[in-house]
Amino acid sequence: MQPTVGEILEGKVTGITKFGAFVSLPDGTSGLVHISEIANTFVNDVHDFVSEGQTVKVKIIGVNENGKINLSIKKAMPPEPRPEGEQRPQRPYQPRQDRPQRQPFTPKSSAPPAEATFEDKLKQFMQDSDNRISDSRMYADRKTGYRKRRD
């Protein structure tokens, strides 16, 4: 019988390594429970949670093309209920009233009149672009501590 993803089975731990535990399944195949899939808490040593010969309930979370089976102990267990103190109360969103609302962005320079030629619009754009680049460079230099030398 080919194992299917999502199936929950009981198996026996046949070997323990520093990265997980090998579990023998009822159909004669074996799979690996990675250290991250052993418990819902931090697992420093696999031996703290399982031992060789122990029967554990596992969930098949993956089967790759080579036939290797990935198992999970923590996903086979029912989810732990949250303590009452950890649940956050739901409340409707209310915008903050203590600070003014942001104003929409307006360019620093005046826009060219609508009847301006393409060359005038391009010249205005280049000036605006140069001003913005120089402002951002000045801010970046001030932030990194770069100063120009005066002669």
C-alpha positions as a LaTeX table, in Angstrom:
\begin{tabular}{lrrr}
\hline
Residue & $x$ (\AA) & $y$ (\AA) & $z$ (\AA) \\
\hline
Met1 & 0.00 & 0.00 & 0.00 \\
Gln2 & 1.41 & 3.39 & $-1.02$ \\
Pro3 & 1.32 & 6.01 & 1.78 \\
Thr4 & $-0.75$ & 9.09 & 1.02 \\
Val5 & $-0.13$ & 12.64 & 2.19 \\
Gly6 & $-2.38$ & 13.66 & 5.08 \\
Glu7 & $-2.81$ & 10.14 & 6.43 \\
Ile8 & $-2.31$ & 9.66 & 10.19 \\
Leu9 & $-0.68$ & 6.39 & 11.27 \\
Glu10 & 0.96 & 4.82 & 14.29 \\
Gly11 & 4.59 & 3.83 & 13.97 \\
Lys12 & 7.54 & 2.73 & 16.03 \\
Val13 & 10.67 & 4.85 & 16.44 \\
Thr14 & 13.56 & 2.81 & 15.02 \\
Gly15 & 16.38 & 5.33 & 15.16 \\
Ile16 & 17.23 & 8.77 & 16.49 \\
Thr17 & 19.70 & 11.21 & 14.99 \\
Lys18 & 20.58 & 14.81 & 15.80 \\
Phe19 & 18.27 & 16.01 & 12.99 \\
Gly20 & 15.22 & 13.84 & 13.69 \\
Ala21 & 13.82 & 10.37 & 14.26 \\
Phe22 & 13.18 & 7.48 & 11.89 \\
Val23 & 9.78 & 5.83 & 12.29 \\
Ser24 & 8.75 & 2.41 & 10.96 \\
Leu25 & 5.21 & 2.46 & 9.57 \\
Pro26 & 2.70 & $-0.44$ & 9.67 \\
Asp27 & 3.06 & $-1.19$ & 5.93 \\
Gly28 & 6.79 & $-1.92$ & 6.36 \\
Thr29 & 8.11 & 1.42 & 5.06 \\
Ser30 & 9.91 & 3.97 & 7.17 \\
Gly31 & 10.01 & 7.74 & 7.21 \\
Leu32 & 11.78 & 10.62 & 8.88 \\
Val33 & 10.31 & 12.98 & 11.44 \\
His34 & 12.49 & 16.09 & 11.16 \\
Ile35 & 13.48 & 17.80 & 14.42 \\
Ser36 & 11.26 & 20.75 & 13.52 \\
Glu37 & 8.23 & 18.44 & 13.26 \\
Ile38 & 8.60 & 16.69 & 16.63 \\
Ala39 & 6.94 & 19.17 & 18.99 \\
Asn40 & 5.28 & 22.58 & 19.05 \\
Thr41 & 8.10 & 23.88 & 21.25 \\
Phe42 & 11.82 & 24.33 & 20.57 \\
Val43 & 13.55 & 20.94 & 20.33 \\
Asn44 & 17.23 & 21.04 & 21.22 \\
Asp45 & 17.67 & 17.26 & 21.60 \\
Val46 & 15.37 & 14.70 & 19.98 \\
His47 & 15.99 & 12.30 & 22.88 \\
Asp48 & 14.05 & 14.68 & 25.17 \\
Phe49 & 10.81 & 13.97 & 23.26 \\
Val50 & 11.05 & 10.44 & 21.79 \\
Ser51 & 13.00 & 7.27 & 22.49 \\
Glu52 & 13.81 & 4.20 & 20.41 \\
Gly53 & 11.06 & 1.60 & 20.46 \\
Gln54 & 8.39 & 4.17 & 21.40 \\
Thr55 & 5.10 & 4.02 & 19.49 \\
Val56 & 4.13 & 7.43 & 18.14 \\
Lys57 & 1.27 & 8.82 & 16.09 \\
Val58 & 2.56 & 10.50 & 12.89 \\
Lys59 & 1.06 & 12.34 & 9.95 \\
Ile60 & 2.46 & 11.91 & 6.45 \\
Ile61 & 3.31 & 15.41 & 5.24 \\
Gly62 & 5.17 & 14.51 & 2.07 \\
Val63 & 6.45 & 11.77 & $-0.22$ \\
Asn64 & 9.15 & 12.72 & $-2.70$ \\
Glu65 & 9.93 & 11.12 & $-6.07$ \\
Asn66 & 12.59 & 8.85 & $-4.51$ \\
Gly67 & 9.98 & 7.35 & $-2.18$ \\
Lys68 & 11.26 & 9.10 & 0.95 \\
Ile69 & 8.45 & 9.79 & 3.41 \\
Asn70 & 8.36 & 12.98 & 5.51 \\
Leu71 & 6.46 & 12.62 & 8.76 \\
Ser72 & 5.25 & 14.96 & 11.50 \\
Ile73 & 4.40 & 14.19 & 15.10 \\
Lys74 & 3.19 & 17.68 & 15.97 \\
Lys75 & 0.72 & 17.82 & 13.05 \\
Ala76 & $-0.75$ & 14.45 & 14.09 \\
Met77 & $-1.70$ & 15.88 & 17.49 \\
Pro78 & $-4.84$ & 18.00 & 17.90 \\
Pro79 & $-4.05$ & 21.72 & 18.20 \\
Glu80 & $-3.58$ & 22.95 & 21.74 \\
Pro81 & $-6.26$ & 25.42 & 22.86 \\
Arg82 & $-5.02$ & 28.93 & 23.50 \\
Pro83 & $-5.19$ & 30.21 & 27.04 \\
Glu84 & $-7.77$ & 32.93 & 27.60 \\
Gly85 & $-5.12$ & 35.59 & 28.27 \\
Glu86 & $-3.45$ & 35.17 & 24.86 \\
Gln87 & $-6.51$ & 35.92 & 22.74 \\
Arg88 & $-6.60$ & 39.49 & 21.61 \\
Pro89 & $-9.92$ & 41.26 & 21.81 \\
Gln90 & $-11.37$ & 42.23 & 18.48 \\
Arg91 & $-12.26$ & 45.88 & 18.18 \\
Pro92 & $-13.17$ & 48.01 & 15.19 \\
Tyr93 & $-10.51$ & 50.13 & 13.53 \\
Gln94 & $-10.51$ & 53.78 & 14.53 \\
Pro95 & $-8.03$ & 56.27 & 13.04 \\
Arg96 & $-5.89$ & 58.19 & 15.48 \\
Gln97 & $-7.21$ & 61.62 & 16.33 \\
Asp98 & $-4.10$ & 63.05 & 18.00 \\
Arg99 & $-2.15$ & 63.82 & 14.83 \\
Pro100 & $-3.12$ & 65.71 & 11.71 \\
Gln101 & $-3.98$ & 63.87 & 8.54 \\
Arg102 & $-1.29$ & 63.70 & 5.84 \\
Gln103 & $-1.55$ & 66.06 & 2.95 \\
Pro104 & $-1.21$ & 64.70 & $-0.59$ \\
Phe105 & 2.20 & 65.14 & $-2.24$ \\
Thr106 & 2.66 & 68.32 & $-4.22$ \\
Pro107 & 5.84 & 68.98 & $-6.19$ \\
Lys108 & 8.14 & 71.74 & $-4.89$ \\
Ser109 & 8.41 & 73.59 & $-8.17$ \\
Ser110 & 5.54 & 74.96 & $-10.13$ \\
Ala111 & 4.41 & 72.93 & $-13.08$ \\
Pro112 & 4.84 & 74.44 & $-16.52$ \\
Pro113 & 1.74 & 75.92 & $-18.09$ \\
Ala114 & $-0.36$ & 73.55 & $-20.19$ \\
Glu115 & 0.50 & 75.44 & $-23.39$ \\
Ala116 & 4.27 & 75.01 & $-22.87$ \\
Thr117 & 6.27 & 73.28 & $-25.57$ \\
Phe118 & 7.79 & 69.84 & $-25.16$ \\
Glu119 & 11.25 & 71.36 & $-24.70$ \\
Asp120 & 9.98 & 73.57 & $-21.85$ \\
Lys121 & 8.33 & 70.61 & $-20.13$ \\
Leu122 & 11.50 & 68.53 & $-20.53$ \\
Lys123 & 13.66 & 71.34 & $-19.14$ \\
Gln124 & 11.33 & 71.70 & $-16.13$ \\
Phe125 & 11.38 & 67.93 & $-15.57$ \\
Met126 & 15.20 & 67.82 & $-15.67$ \\
Gln127 & 15.43 & 70.66 & $-13.12$ \\
Asp128 & 13.00 & 68.91 & $-10.77$ \\
Ser129 & 14.87 & 65.64 & $-11.16$ \\
Asp130 & 18.26 & 67.24 & $-10.45$ \\
Asn131 & 16.87 & 68.97 & $-7.34$ \\
Arg132 & 15.44 & 65.71 & $-6.00$ \\
Ile133 & 18.66 & 63.79 & $-6.65$ \\
Ser134 & 20.78 & 66.43 & $-4.96$ \\
Asp135 & 18.41 & 66.47 & $-1.96$ \\
Ser136 & 18.56 & 62.70 & $-1.61$ \\
Arg137 & 22.37 & 62.67 & $-1.94$ \\
Met138 & 22.68 & 65.39 & 0.69 \\
Tyr139 & 20.46 & 63.39 & 3.04 \\
Ala140 & 22.42 & 60.17 & 2.41 \\
Asp141 & 25.77 & 61.94 & 2.92 \\
Arg142 & 24.56 & 63.46 & 6.16 \\
Lys143 & 23.35 & 60.05 & 7.32 \\
Thr144 & 26.68 & 58.31 & 6.57 \\
Gly145 & 28.80 & 61.13 & 7.96 \\
Tyr146 & 30.41 & 62.04 & 4.64 \\
Arg147 & 31.48 & 65.67 & 4.51 \\
Lys148 & 33.10 & 67.59 & 1.68 \\
Arg149 & 36.40 & 69.21 & 2.47 \\
Arg150 & 36.66 & 72.94 & 2.35 \\
Asp151 & 39.82 & 74.38 & 0.85 \\
\hline
\end{tabular}
